[in-house]
Amino acid sequence: MAQFVTDFGTTGTPTADGRLDAPAFHRNWRPIWSVLAGHLQDKTGDVLEVGSGTGQHIVEFARNAPNITWWPSDPNENHLRSIAAWRLDAKLANLRPPAPIDVSDPDWSLPPELGRARRLLGIFCANVLHIAPWRVAEGLFAGAARHLRAEGRMFVYGPFMRDGKHTAPSNAAFDASLRSANAEWGVRDAGDVAGLAARNGLKMIELVEMPANNLILIFAHEQSSVTHSST
């Protein structure tokens, strides 16, 4: 199991069936979905969530986009149990069982059920990069370059710096607490993430400001992208 994995953001004990609850999910899933829907709502295909955590986000996304097949993943055994329990509770035909994907391995593969030749409509990753070593970001983008189809999109949500500066004092304090807990953690700079994407043939096409001083960074293959930003 990857050493960076944490139950950061969950509270309380699991329910009898193993479901975990993340309070932030209840506040942020609708704003996140409003951004994803603009790119995915009327499309068909497969979307992988990297680092699904409790599994609550992907359940709501699958409920709101039944034309898309949603694939949760996480390297943490407690999270995998929670995702499976939320999936069983939701009873959604377009939500697949969770896969134990660890993107700290740059050669990570898609769930076997997808098949080697299948390409993804999208990849969603929330609140992972700041509680993981940089090699996790490197593995995420290396895999995205392989697995996204030509017009596919990757969405990365969380706190980020911009031009080397924190977007709010609360983010600066959060960053300091993360780095004190683990020197390899920390709030990443959006420019550094965009540079990493570029080295893998991907381009940041949109940066969306979100509630609570978070951002969504949206990436596409270099040849199919036009850069813009929204607030």
QUIVENWO-V631181 format. One record per residue. N is the residue number from 1. RES is the residue in three letters. SS is DSSP state (helix for helix, strand for strand, loop for the rest). NEAR is the number of other ideal C-beta (glycine too) atoms within 10 Angstrom. Layout:
{{N RES SS NEAR} {N RES SS NEAR}}
//
This chain:
{{1 MET loop 9} {2 ALA loop 16} {3 GLN loop 11} {4 PHE loop 19} {5 VAL loop 21} {6 THR loop 15} {7 ASP loop 14} {8 PHE loop 15} {9 GLY loop 16} {10 THR strand 20} {11 THR strand 10} {12 GLY loop 8} {13 THR loop 8} {14 PRO loop 15} {15 THR loop 13} {16 ALA loop 7} {17 ASP loop 12} {18 GLY loop 17} {19 ARG loop 19} {20 LEU loop 24} {21 ASP strand 17} {22 ALA strand 22} {23 PRO helix 11} {24 ALA helix 19} {25 PHE helix 21} {26 HIS helix 10} {27 ARG helix 11} {28 ASN helix 19} {29 TRP helix 19} {30 ARG helix 11} {31 PRO helix 15} {32 ILE helix 22} {33 TRP helix 18} {34 SER helix 13} {35 VAL helix 17} {36 LEU helix 22} {37 ALA helix 13} {38 GLY helix 13} {39 HIS helix 18} {40 LEU helix 22} {41 GLN loop 13} {42 ASP loop 10} {43 LYS loop 15} {44 THR loop 10} {45 GLY strand 16} {46 ASP strand 23} {47 VAL strand 25} {48 LEU strand 28} {49 GLU strand 26} {50 VAL strand 25} {51 GLY loop 25} {52 SER loop 30} {53 GLY loop 28} {54 THR loop 24} {55 GLY loop 28} {56 GLN helix 22} {57 HIS helix 26} {58 ILE helix 29} {59 VAL helix 22} {60 GLU helix 17} {61 PHE helix 25} {62 ALA helix 23} {63 ARG helix 14} {64 ASN helix 15} {65 ALA loop 20} {66 PRO loop 12} {67 ASN loop 11} {68 ILE strand 22} {69 THR strand 20} {70 TRP strand 24} {71 TRP strand 25} {72 PRO strand 32} {73 SER strand 26} {74 ASP loop 26} {75 PRO loop 22} {76 ASN loop 20} {77 GLU helix 11} {78 ASN helix 16} {79 HIS helix 25} {80 LEU helix 20} {81 ARG helix 18} {82 SER helix 29} {83 ILE helix 29} {84 ALA helix 17} {85 ALA helix 19} {86 TRP helix 27} {87 ARG helix 22} {88 LEU helix 13} {89 ASP helix 13} {90 ALA helix 15} {91 LYS loop 7} {92 LEU loop 17} {93 ALA loop 8} {94 ASN loop 15} {95 LEU strand 24} {96 ARG strand 20} {97 PRO strand 14} {98 PRO strand 23} {99 ALA strand 22} {100 PRO loop 14} {101 ILE loop 22} {102 ASP loop 18} {103 VAL loop 25} {104 SER loop 18} {105 ASP loop 15} {106 PRO loop 14} {107 ASP loop 8} {108 TRP loop 19} {109 SER loop 13} {110 LEU loop 20} {111 PRO loop 18} {112 PRO helix 8} {113 GLU helix 12} {114 LEU helix 18} {115 GLY loop 8} {116 ARG loop 7} {117 ALA loop 5} {118 ARG loop 13} {119 ARG loop 15} {120 LEU strand 22} {121 LEU strand 19} {122 GLY strand 24} {123 ILE strand 25} {124 PHE strand 24} {125 CYS strand 23} {126 ALA strand 25} {127 ASN loop 21} {128 VAL loop 22} {129 LEU helix 26} {130 HIS helix 19} {131 ILE helix 21} {132 ALA loop 25} {133 PRO loop 18} {134 TRP helix 15} {135 ARG helix 15} {136 VAL helix 25} {137 ALA helix 22} {138 GLU helix 16} {139 GLY helix 21} {140 LEU helix 27} {141 PHE helix 24} {142 ALA helix 19} {143 GLY helix 24} {144 ALA helix 27} {145 ALA helix 17} {146 ARG helix 16} {147 HIS helix 19} {148 LEU strand 23} {149 ARG strand 15} {150 ALA strand 9} {151 GLU strand 14} {152 GLY strand 23} {153 ARG strand 26} {154 MET strand 27} {155 PHE strand 22} {156 VAL strand 27} {157 TYR strand 24} {158 GLY strand 19} {159 PRO loop 24} {160 PHE strand 24} {161 MET strand 20} {162 ARG strand 13} {163 ASP loop 7} {164 GLY loop 8} {165 LYS strand 9} {166 HIS loop 19} {167 THR loop 17} {168 ALA loop 12} {169 PRO helix 9} {170 SER helix 12} {171 ASN helix 19} {172 ALA helix 15} {173 ALA helix 11} {174 PHE helix 17} {175 ASP helix 18} {176 ALA helix 13} {177 SER helix 11} {178 LEU helix 18} {179 ARG helix 14} {180 SER helix 10} {181 ALA helix 13} {182 ASN loop 14} {183 ALA loop 9} {184 GLU loop 15} {185 TRP loop 21} {186 GLY loop 23} {187 VAL loop 22} {188 ARG strand 21} {189 ASP strand 16} {190 ALA helix 18} {191 GLY helix 14} {192 ASP helix 15} {193 VAL helix 23} {194 ALA helix 16} {195 GLY helix 11} {196 LEU helix 19} {197 ALA helix 24} {198 ALA helix 14} {199 ARG helix 11} {200 ASN loop 18} {201 GLY loop 14} {202 LEU strand 23} {203 LYS strand 18} {204 MET strand 21} {205 ILE strand 21} {206 GLU strand 20} {207 LEU strand 18} {208 VAL strand 19} {209 GLU strand 13} {210 MET strand 17} {211 PRO helix 10} {212 ALA helix 12} {213 ASN helix 16} {214 ASN strand 21} {215 LEU strand 20} {216 ILE strand 22} {217 LEU strand 22} {218 ILE strand 25} {219 PHE strand 27} {220 ALA strand 23} {221 HIS strand 20} {222 GLU helix 14} {223 GLN helix 8} {224 SER helix 14} {225 SER loop 17} {226 VAL loop 8} {227 THR loop 11} {228 HIS loop 9} {229 SER loop 12} {230 SER strand 11} {231 THR loop 6}}
//
